[in-house]
Amino acid sequence: MHTTAPPLGPEEEAAVMAAADLAERAGAKGFRIGYTSTTPVTWYAVAEYGGQAEIGVRGHPNPAAAATALAKRLLTGAKCKCGGLVALSVSGAWAPGESATMLDGSDPSLLRDAPQCLWILEGSRWSPGCDAPPIKLNAIDPASWPPPTGG
């Protein structure tokens, strides 16, 4: 038997819209949210980055919880456009342990004293606490990549 999900309330809809917006701002090509057919029903949210690359969460009691968990997963460990580490509470940002390997090759111990930027959910948008201007990126035509090498 196929059932449909109940309509979302205004706060639930805002949380889902905020997660979808954040996923897009984080480079996702798609966003999906849904629920399982198991009992009890649990909710999942996924940011799709093309090919098989996805970041997702599952096992949440409602769509707002799944969407918020995905947003927090995307923001945890991220850098803000102001250069600070994203913090999701006034307690401070997550920082890796001593044995962590950073993707950019930087020393993880430097992050303990790094500047931080508090992000909060405001209505249907996750917003930074800074007023740094948006980062503008020029799109690269996939047909021209990789660039030709000299020779």
HELIX and SHEET records of a PDB file:
HELIX    1   1 PRO A   10  ARG A   25  1                                  16    
HELIX    2   2 PRO A   63  LEU A   75  1                                  13    
HELIX    3   3 PRO A  108  ASP A  113  5                                   6    
HELIX    4   4 PRO A  142  SER A  144  5                                   3    
SHEET    1   A 3 GLY A  30  TYR A  35  0                                        
SHEET    2   A 3 TRP A  43  GLU A  48 -1                                        
SHEET    3   A 3 GLU A  54  HIS A  60 -1                                        
SHEET    1   B 3 LEU A  85  ALA A  87  0                                        
SHEET    2   B 3 GLN A 116  GLU A 122  1                                        
SHEET    3   B 3 ARG A 125  PRO A 128 -1                                        
END                                                                             
